[in-house]
Amino acid sequence: MENYHSLIEKQKAFFRTDKTKNIDFRIDALQKLRMAIINHEKLLVEALRIDLNKAEFEAYTAEIGFVLAELRFTISQLRSWAKPKKVKTPMTHIGSTSYVYSEPYGTALIIAPWNYPFQLAIAPLIGAIAAGNCAVIKPSELTPKTSELLGDLLHNLFPEEYIAVVQGGVTTSQALLNEKFDYIFFTGSVPVGKIVMEAATKNLTPITLELGGKSPCIVHEDANIKLAAKRIAWGKFTNAGQTCIAPDYLYLHKSIKDRFLKQFKETITELYGEQPLHNPDFTHIVSDRHFERLNSFLTNGDIYIGGSTNRDELVIEPTVLTNITWDDPVMEDEIFGPILPVLEYDNLSDVVNEIHRNPKPLAFYIFTEDQSVQQKMLNSVSFGGGCINDTVYHFASPHLPFGGVGISGIGSYHGKGSFDTFSHKKSVLKQTTRFDIPFRYPNVKDGLKKIKMFLK
């Protein structure tokens, strides 16, 4: 069994030197990371192409560029975030002042997934560094080239007692989870998230779980059909649908269903060509196992668009399934691939009822011009985050904390949300010694009477 106890102890010893608590140290680390990413851009693009056949445009916008923007924002705001925040003090505490200090937890474990193997490893690391922690990153073994480059990049930047990358598969993750970290940040599937949470519970370790689920997308009768088709196709088929916040299934109002599907077909051709299987820039499925799972869904309902596959290259073209019901296997779990099942509706309340029969989704999307409908759906459906008249785009804002709710996740990050996630909020009261409030003590005459009057 692999053992990482000495590594964790080394990081804990380094953390106790208080070097990571220095703001200049943190900013310097973030600046080094930013410059290293800029200098390794071509190598990162190549690694992502080898692992997932990601096009340079997609590799930069969804992985490298996203991380650089997050770094720039964090560096510019960190001094402000890290300052102790003075808060109000009640009359009962007259003479004192109250503060909230953002304190690093210590040593954090970050377990990253394969679908965005660079971005989803580095984005949480930015938060861990900004908050003043040490960190161990476990990248995915399913994207070996990117994981190897990530390990080399961070190894050359930081000593392992500060930031370390541990390569390996399931047994490595299990060995790391057996250690006592001060914080655990996991991105991945719900079943593995449960295992991670169980491991964290043994040590009462605080945790963030970024999971997934079946994220609904609704196109209402008054939607802008052309824009809806383009934004849904982009959000669904980016990274070949291997995105936790991709629209998982589509609800179309009966009155616009045929018109939308016709437009959707044209849009897919416009974005990915007449023969997406032969598009050199269309992302591949990550493994044989995932390919076989997705391939099995192609017998559900009727294929309206796409449906062709290339098993040797692990490619499935953008596919739309119609005549789908909730009893079909494709509707049981998160699809995580370029397959979009379509259901239709007359009444939005029926859609809400169906959504409520399933676990709370990570994302939710609705296309409508009617503000009352928008508000009704926001009030009726619980979800991690989402968009009105768009898909996926909320993820890219550093001002919007990103995370799930219920089975789709615990906790959130991005921007200040990342700093807050990796920081314990320590409450401190500074009391005056110039005078003392006597009636709080039990030996004061009529003390209880005075306290009752004061507190009422």
N, C-alpha and C positions, 0 to 999 in steps of 0.2 A: 504493500500500500504506500502510495506517495505521501511524503510528509513535508509540510511547509511551515512547521512550527518555528524553526530557526529564522526563516525569512520574516515571519510576522513579528517575532520578538525583536528582530533587528529594526523593523519599522517603528515599533512601539518605543524602543529606546531612542531612536532619532526624533520621534515626535516629542518626547519628554525634554529634548534640548530647547524647545520653544522656537526653533528657527522658522518653522512653517507658519508660526503665528504672526511673524513680521510681515507687514503689508508689502513692503518693498521686495521681500523675498518672493512672495506670491506673484506679484506683478511681473517680476523678472522671469519667473518660471513660465508664466503664460506667454510672455513675449518670446521666450526661447522656443516654446511649442509652436507659436504662430509662424515664426521664421523658418523653422524646420519643415513645417507643412508646405509652406510656399516653395521652399527649395526642393522638396520631394514630390511636387505636384505630378510631374510626368511619371515617376515610378509608381505613385498611387493609382493613377489612371490605368497604367499597364496592369497592375495587380488586380484591379477591379474588373478589367477586361478578361483576364485569364480566369478568374474565379467565377464570374457571373455573366461574362460577355456584356458588361455595361458599356454603353457608348460614352465617349468623352463628355458630351453635353450632360448626360445624366449623372455620370460620375462626379463632375464638377458641381453641378447645381444642387444635387441631393446629398452629396457627401462632403467633398472638399470645401466648396464655397460656403455651404451651410455652417461648417465648423469655423471657418475663418471669420464669418460674420458674427458668430457667437463669441469668439475670442475677442474681436474688436470691441464689441458691446460690453463685455465683462470687464476688460481692461479699463475702459473709459469710466465705468461706474463703480468699480470695486472699492475705492476709498470711501465713497459715500455709503455704500452698503455696510461696510465693516465698522463704521462708527457706532459707538453705543448710542442707543436711541432713548432720549429722555421722554418719559410718559407722564401722564397726569398723576397727581397724588391726592387722595381724598382728604376731606377736612379732619377725619379721624386720625390722620397721620401728620398733623400740622407740625412744621419744623423739619420735615424730611423731604428728600427728593428720590424719584424712582427712575430706574434705568433698565433697559433690556440689552444685554450683551450677546452678540453672535459669536459662539464659541465652537471651534472645530470638534468633531467627535473623536478623532484619533486616526485609526487605520481603517480605510474603507475597502471593501471588496466590490469590484465592478465586473459583472458577468455579462458579456455582450453577445448579441445574436449574429446570424449569418446574412440576414437580408440587406442590412446596411452596415457592413462589418467595420467600416472606418468611422462613420458618423456616430453610430450608436455605442461605440467604445469611447470616443474622444469627447463627445458632448457631456456625458456625466463626469468624465475626468476633469473637464474645465470647472465644473461646479465643486468637485472635491478639492482641487488645487486652490480655487478662489476662496473657499471657506477655511483653508489652512490645514487640510488633512494630508496624510500619506495615503497611498493607494496601491492596490494590487489589481491588475486587469487580467481577466481570463477571456481572451478572444475566442471566436468560434473555430472549431477544427474543420468545419465544412467549407470555409474559405481560406485555405492554407496560405496562399500567396500574400493576401492582404494581411493576415494575422502575423505572418513572418516579418513582413515589412514594418508593421506596427510595432512589433517587438524590438526590431533593430533600431527604429527611429527613437523610441523612448529609452532604450538601453544606452544609446549614444548621448542622450540629452541629460538624463538624471541618474544618480546612484540608486541602486535597488532598495536601499534603506528608505528612500523617499518615494519613488515610483517604480514599480516592478511589473513586468508582463510575464505571465505563466502560460505556456502553451500546453495543449493536451485535450483529451476528450472527456467523456462522462466521468471516468474515474478521477481525473484531475479536479473537476468541479466538485465531486463528492469529497475529495481530500481537503480542498480549500474550505468547504462548508463545515468540515469537522473542526476547523480552527475557530478561535474566538476573535472575531473582528468587532470593531466598534460601530460599523455601519455596513449594510449590504444593499447594493443597487443591482437589480436584475431586470433584464429585458429579454422576453421570450414568450414561450407558450404557457397557457394556463396550467396544464398538467405539471410541467417542470416548475412553474411558479409556486405550486402547492408544496413541492418537495423543498424548495428554497425557503419558503416560509416556515415549514416544519423544522428545518435545521436552525433557522434564526430563533425560533421560539425556545429552543433548548437553552440558549444563553440570554434570552430576552433582548436580542439584538434588534435595534430599530432597522426598518427595511423600507425600501421603495420597490414596488413591483410594477413594471410596465408590460402589460400583457396584451390582450387583443379581444377578439370576439366578432360577432356578425354585425357589422356596421351598416345600418340601413341608409338608403338614398331614395328620396321621394321626388317625383316630378309631378307637380300639381297641374291642373287644367289650364292655369293662366301663365305658366312658365314661359320664359324665352327659350324656345325649343332649340334653336341653333347653338346658342351659348351653353345651354345645359348639356347638350350632346357633347360639345367639345370639352367642357370642364370635367364631365363625368368620365369620358374616355381617357383623358389625360390622368386623372386621379386613380382610375382603376388599372390601367395598363402600364403605367410607369413601373419599372422594375419587374415587368411581367406579372403585375398583381401581387408581388411578394412584399406587400406593405401592410403593416398592422392597421393603418387607418384608411386603407383603400375601401371604397364602397363595396360591400360584400354582396348585397343583393339590391335590386332595383324595383321600386313600386311605381307603376305608371298609372295615371288616371285614364280610365277607359276612353275618354273622349279624345285624348291626344296620343294614345299608345301607338297606333299605326304610323302616325306622322313622325313621332319621335324615333321609332325603330328605323324608319327609312333614313332619317337624318343621321342617326347613329352609325348606320352602315357606311354612309358617305364619309363621315368624320373619321372612322377607323381607317378607311382607305387613304384619306388625306394625311393622317398622322403616321401610318405605318406601312403604306404602300399596298399595291394590289395583291402581293404575295408576302405577307409578314414572315412566313417561315424562311424566306430567302433574304429577309432584311438583315444585313450584317450587324445592325445596331440594336436589334431587338434582344432584350435580356433573356438569358436561358434560365431554366429551372435548376435549382441548386444541386439536386441529387437524384439518383434513380428512384429512391423510395418516394420522394415528393412527386416525381413525375408520374409514377404508377398510381399514386393516390388521386392526383388530379385527373389523370386519364380515365379513371373509373367513373368520374362524374359526367363524362361526355355522352353517356347512354341515358341520362336523365332528361325527361321532357323532349323537346324538339330543338335541333340546332338551327338557329335563325341566321347567325353570322359565324363564320369561322369553323372551328372543329377539327382542323387538320393539325397533325403533330409530326415531329421528327424525333423518334426515340433515341437515335444515335447521337444527335446534337442536344438532346433534352430541351426541345423547343415545343411550345404549344402556342398556336396563334391566338390573337384576341377572339374570344368566343362568347356569343350571347345565346342563352337557353331560354326558350319560351315554353308555355304550357307546363309550368312548374307549380308544384304544390308544396306545402310544408312537410309533407310525408316523404318527399324525395331525399335521398342521401346527401345531395349537394346542399340541403338546407339544415343539416344537423349541426355541423361545426363550421368554424371559420375556414373559408376556401383557400386563401393565401396563394392565389394563382390567377392567370388571365381568363377566368371563366366568370361570367356575370349572369346569374339567373334573374329572370324577369317575372314579377307578379303584377296583377292589375287590381284596381280598386274603384269603387264608386264613391265611398264615404271615408273620409279621413279617420273617423272614430274607429272604423274596422281595422285600419292600419295600426293605430295606436294600441288596440287590443292585442293584435298579433305580436307587436314589438314587446308588449308587457309579458307575454307568455315565455319570453326568452330572457337570458341574463342581460344585465345592463351593458349596452355596447360601448366600445372605446370611442367611437365617432358616430356622428349623425349629420345627415345632409338633407336639406329640403330646398327645392327650387320653386319659388312662387313670388309673385309681385305683391300679393295681398299681405299687408302688415299684420292684420288680425289673425290670419292663418299662421304666419310666422310665429307670432307670440303664443298662440294656442299650442303649437307643437313644442316650442321651447318649454312651456309650462307643463306639458303632458308627458314628455319623455325625459328620463334621466339618462345622461350619457357623459363620457369623459370630456369631450370637446367637439366642436364641429363648425359647420359653415352654413350660412344662408346664401343660396345662389352661387355656391362654389364647392369644391371638394379639396381636402388635404391641406389647403393653403394656411389654415390656422396654425399648423405645426411649425411654420417658419417664422413666426413672430416671437421675438424675445420678450415681448410685453404680455404674452398670453401663456400662463403656466400650462404645461402639457402633461396629461395623465389620465388614468381611467377611474372608474367608479365600480364598486362591487367586484364582480368576477373579472372585469376588464382591467383592474389594476388598483394599486394603493399608492398615494403620493403623486407628486408632479415635479417637473423641472423645466428648464429653459430660462435664459436670462436670470433675473433675480430669483426666480423659482429654483434654479439650480443651486445658487448660493444658500438659499434658505433650507433646501433639502439636506444639504451636507453640514448645516449648522445647528447646534443646540441653542435654543433661546434661553439664556440664563438671566433670571430676574434678580435685581439687586436693589435694596432700599438703603439709602445713605441717611442716617439719622443724626439730628443735631445733638450736641452735648451742652448747649447753652441753657436749655431748660428741659424739664421732664413733665409729662402729662401724668398727674398723680392718680386719677381715678381708674386707671387700668389695673392698679394693684389691689389685691384682695383685702388689705388692711385699712383702706381708706374709708372713712365714715360715709355712708350712703353711696358708696362706689357703684353698686349695681344699679341703683336708681338713676344716677347721673349717666351711666353708660347707656341705659335704655332710652333715656331722653335724647342722648346724642345720636344714637344709631337710628332712632325713628325719624 
